[in-house]
Amino acid sequence: MRLMAAKTAVFSDGTRNSGHSLTVAPIRKALAPIGIVAVLALAGCSTTTSTDMISVDRAQGSEQNISSLSSVISSNPSDPEGYNIRGSAYGRAGEFKRALDDFNRALQINPQFYQAYANRALVYRNMGKPVEAANDYNRALQINANYDVALIGRGNIYRQAGRLNEAFSDFNKAIDLDTTDGRAYHNRGLIYQARNQHAQAIDDFSKAISLSSSSAEPYNGRGISYLAMNDDENAFADFNRAIELNDKLAESWANQALVYEHRGDRARANRSFSHAVRLDPNYKPAQDGAARTRGGNS
């Protein structure tokens, strides 16, 4: 997850781009670091899921960086934005307790600071507290019903809880508001995919790619829907592109292996599945695939 801070200091889930760094910068909306989980059973494709995580950069919590932000707060202790920005830095550094303290202080000063509610919600999500996160997204939307960051964040909580209709509604509203945040399209695509509406899913993943072409996740998502439609060629191209963008994602290698397996090339499938297992030993689709294809071509 990307945590962004500026004058409005939006600390929100953003993208995992190849080689990107997390810095205090002007707000830029982009696609979330979403990890695609895709399994191709012999009968077809499963639903993909995504995980929203803050990408931790310890340098953001360095003594020098925090000291600089604390100096800004000391010069104007009644300005809630100073706490919001420092809270964003703490969040990016993985210091969630300190981040919460700062967001709490910002909201004490300005209870209408809807960006701080969304920022605190993201911290709660990464602490495994979806109820608290949903409450904060609701508060942000009570203040600003058109805040796309909160709509997308809440939509993700709903989707991960299996409340797909409510999630779909939130993503639709963000899209109707002309959001330029590709996460709205990506996550709506996941719901279309779960409903076996793969043509619509492909359209949404393609839109997400157009908004964040350097993110691997929507290529993985689109590839799975291509595979479900028996379009191995386009699926393979998307999975390979995902690997080019980020060769550390176990999902991408496992997805590539699915195409090899579908083509009957068990040896190459096993190599890709095995590489996915090395990247993430706990990734069950890769474990299962490696076991299934062990022994090379049949």
C-alpha positions in Angstrom: 0.0 0.0 0.0 1.1 3.4 -0.8 0.8 6.1 1.9 0.8 9.6 0.5 1.1 12.8 2.3 0.8 16.4 1.2 -1.1 19.5 2.2 -4.3 17.3 2.2 -2.1 14.4 3.4 -4.0 11.5 2.0 -2.6 8.3 3.5 -4.2 5.7 1.3 -3.7 2.4 -0.3 -2.0 3.0 -3.6 0.3 1.0 -5.8 3.2 -1.3 -5.8 5.1 -0.2 -8.9 8.3 -1.8 -10.0 11.1 0.0 -8.1 8.9 2.7 -6.6 9.9 4.4 -3.3 7.5 5.7 -0.7 8.1 9.3 0.0 6.1 12.3 1.2 4.9 13.7 -2.1 2.0 15.4 -3.7 -1.1 13.2 -3.9 -1.1 10.8 -6.9 -3.9 8.3 -7.3 -2.8 5.0 -8.6 -3.5 1.3 -8.4 -3.1 -0.5 -5.2 -0.6 -3.1 -4.4 -3.0 -5.8 -4.9 -1.6 -9.5 -4.9 -3.7 -11.7 -7.2 -4.4 -15.2 -6.1 -5.4 -17.4 -9.0 -5.9 -21.1 -9.3 -6.8 -23.0 -12.5 -8.4 -26.2 -11.6 -8.8 -28.8 -14.4 -12.4 -27.6 -14.8 -11.6 -23.9 -15.0 -10.5 -20.7 -13.2 -11.2 -19.7 -9.7 -12.0 -16.3 -8.4 -9.1 -14.0 -7.9 -8.6 -12.1 -4.6 -6.5 -9.2 -3.6 -4.7 -8.1 -0.4 -4.2 -4.5 0.5 -1.0 -3.9 2.5 1.2 -1.0 3.3 4.6 -1.3 1.7 6.9 -0.6 4.6 9.8 1.7 4.1 11.7 2.0 7.4 13.5 5.2 6.2 10.2 7.0 6.5 10.4 6.6 10.2 14.0 7.6 10.4 15.1 10.0 13.2 15.9 12.7 10.6 12.6 12.5 8.8 10.5 12.4 11.9 12.5 15.2 13.5 11.8 17.4 10.5 8.1 16.6 10.6 8.0 17.1 14.3 9.6 20.6 13.9 6.7 21.5 11.6 4.2 20.4 14.3 6.1 22.3 17.0 5.9 25.5 14.9 2.1 25.1 14.6 0.8 22.6 17.1 -2.9 23.5 16.3 -2.6 22.5 12.7 -4.1 19.0 12.2 -2.3 18.5 8.8 1.1 18.4 10.5 0.0 15.4 12.6 -1.6 13.8 9.5 1.6 14.1 7.5 3.7 12.7 10.3 1.2 9.9 10.9 1.6 9.0 7.2 5.3 8.8 7.6 4.9 6.6 10.7 2.5 4.4 8.7 4.8 4.0 5.8 7.5 3.0 8.3 5.2 0.3 9.8 5.0 2.1 13.1 1.2 1.8 13.3 0.8 2.7 17.0 2.5 6.1 16.5 0.6 6.6 13.2 -2.7 6.1 15.1 -1.6 8.5 17.8 -1.0 11.2 15.2 -4.2 10.6 13.3 -6.1 10.6 16.6 -4.6 14.0 17.4 -5.4 15.4 14.0 -9.0 14.3 14.4 -9.2 15.8 17.9 -8.2 19.1 16.4 -10.4 18.8 13.4 -13.2 16.2 13.6 -14.2 17.0 10.0 -10.8 16.0 8.6 -12.1 13.2 6.4 -8.7 12.4 4.9 -7.3 11.6 8.3 -10.2 9.2 8.9 -9.3 7.4 5.7 -5.7 7.3 6.7 -6.5 5.9 10.1 -8.7 3.3 8.4 -5.8 2.1 6.3 -3.7 1.6 9.4 -6.5 -0.4 11.0 -6.8 -2.5 7.9 -3.1 -3.3 8.1 -3.4 -4.1 11.8 -6.1 -6.7 11.0 -9.0 -4.6 12.3 -11.5 -4.3 9.4 -14.4 -3.3 11.6 -12.6 -0.3 12.9 -11.4 0.5 9.4 -14.9 0.3 8.0 -16.2 2.6 10.7 -13.5 5.2 9.8 -14.3 5.0 6.1 -18.0 5.5 7.0 -17.1 8.6 9.0 -15.0 9.9 6.1 -17.9 9.4 3.7 -20.4 11.0 6.1 -18.3 14.2 5.8 -17.5 13.8 2.1 -19.8 11.4 0.3 -17.8 11.7 -2.9 -14.4 10.8 -1.4 -13.2 8.1 -3.8 -10.4 6.9 -1.6 -12.8 6.0 1.2 -15.3 4.5 -1.3 -12.6 2.2 -2.7 -11.2 1.4 0.7 -14.6 0.5 2.1 -15.4 -1.4 -1.0 -12.3 -3.6 -0.5 -13.4 -4.4 3.0 -16.8 -5.4 1.8 -15.4 -7.5 -1.0 -13.0 -9.3 1.3 -15.9 -10.0 3.6 -17.9 -11.5 0.8 -20.4 -8.6 0.7 -20.0 -8.3 -3.1 -23.1 -6.2 -3.8 -22.1 -3.5 -1.4 -18.5 -3.6 -2.6 -19.7 -3.3 -6.2 -21.9 -0.3 -5.3 -18.9 1.5 -3.8 -16.6 0.8 -6.7 -19.4 1.9 -9.1 -19.9 5.1 -7.3 -16.1 5.9 -7.4 -16.1 5.2 -11.1 -19.2 7.3 -11.6 -17.4 10.1 -9.9 -14.7 9.9 -12.7 -12.0 8.6 -10.4 -8.6 8.2 -11.9 -7.7 5.6 -9.3 -7.3 2.3 -11.1 -8.1 0.4 -8.0 -11.8 1.0 -8.5 -11.7 -0.7 -11.9 -9.4 -3.4 -10.7 -11.5 -4.4 -7.8 -14.8 -4.2 -9.7 -13.1 -6.4 -12.2 -12.5 -8.9 -9.4 -16.2 -9.0 -8.6 -17.1 -9.5 -12.3 -14.6 -12.3 -12.3 -16.2 -13.8 -9.2 -19.5 -13.7 -11.0 -18.0 -15.4 -14.1 -18.6 -12.2 -16.1 -15.2 -12.4 -17.7 -15.8 -10.0 -20.6 -16.7 -7.2 -18.2 -13.8 -8.2 -16.0 -11.4 -7.9 -18.9 -12.8 -4.4 -19.7 -12.2 -3.3 -16.1 -8.7 -4.8 -15.8 -7.8 -3.1 -19.1 -9.0 0.3 -17.8 -7.0 -0.3 -14.6 -3.9 -1.0 -16.7 -4.5 2.2 -18.7 -4.4 4.1 -15.4 -1.5 2.2 -13.9 0.4 0.4 -16.6 3.4 -0.3 -14.4 1.4 -2.4 -11.9 1.6 -6.2 -12.3 -1.7 -7.0 -10.5 -4.2 -6.0 -13.2 -2.3 -8.0 -15.8 -2.6 -11.0 -13.6 -6.3 -10.4 -13.1 -7.0 -9.9 -16.8 -4.9 -13.0 -17.7 -7.1 -15.1 -15.4 -10.2 -14.0 -17.2 -8.6 -14.6 -20.6 -7.7 -18.1 -19.4 -11.3 -18.6 -18.3 -12.4 -17.7 -21.8 -9.9 -20.2 -23.3 -7.7 -17.4 -24.7 -4.3 -18.9 -23.7 -2.3 -16.6 -25.9 -3.5 -13.3 -24.4 -3.4 -14.9 -20.9 0.2 -15.9 -21.4 1.1 -12.4 -22.6 -0.5 -10.8 -19.6 1.2 -13.2 -17.1 4.6 -12.7 -18.8 4.1 -8.9 -18.7 3.2 -9.1 -14.9 6.5 -11.0 -14.4 8.4 -8.3 -16.4 6.9 -5.6 -14.1 7.5 -7.4 -10.9 9.4 -10.7 -10.9 9.0 -11.2 -7.1 5.2 -12.0 -7.2 4.6 -15.7 -6.7 1.1 -15.3 -8.2 2.5 -14.2 -11.6 4.8 -17.2 -11.9 2.0 -19.6 -10.7 -0.3 -18.0 -13.3 2.3 -18.5 -16.0 2.6 -22.1 -15.0 -1.1 -22.6 -15.4 -0.8 -21.8 -19.1 2.1 -24.2 -19.5 0.0 -26.8 -17.7 -3.1 -26.1 -19.8 -0.9 -26.6 -22.9 0.3 -29.9 -21.6 3.9 -28.7 -20.9 4.3 -30.1 -17.4 8.1 -29.6 -17.3 7.9 -25.8 -17.8 4.8 -25.7 -15.6 6.7 -27.3 -12.8 9.6 -25.0 -13.1 7.3 -21.9 -12.9 5.3 -23.4 -10.0 8.5 -24.3 -8.2 9.9 -20.8 -8.7 6.6 -19.4 -7.2 7.1 -21.6 -4.2 10.6 -20.3 -3.7 9.3 -16.8 -3.7 6.5 -17.6 -1.3 6.7 -21.0 0.4 3.2 -20.5 1.9 1.5 -19.9 -1.5 -0.8 -22.9 -1.7 -1.7 -22.7 -5.4 2.0 -22.9 -6.2 2.5 -25.7 -3.8 -0.4 -27.7 -5.3 0.7 -26.9 -8.8 4.3 -28.0 -8.2 3.1 -31.3 -6.7 0.6 -31.8 -9.6 3.2 -31.3 -12.3 6.1 -33.0 -10.6 7.8 -35.5 -13.0 7.8 -33.4 -16.1 5.8 -34.0 -19.3 3.3 -36.9 -19.2 
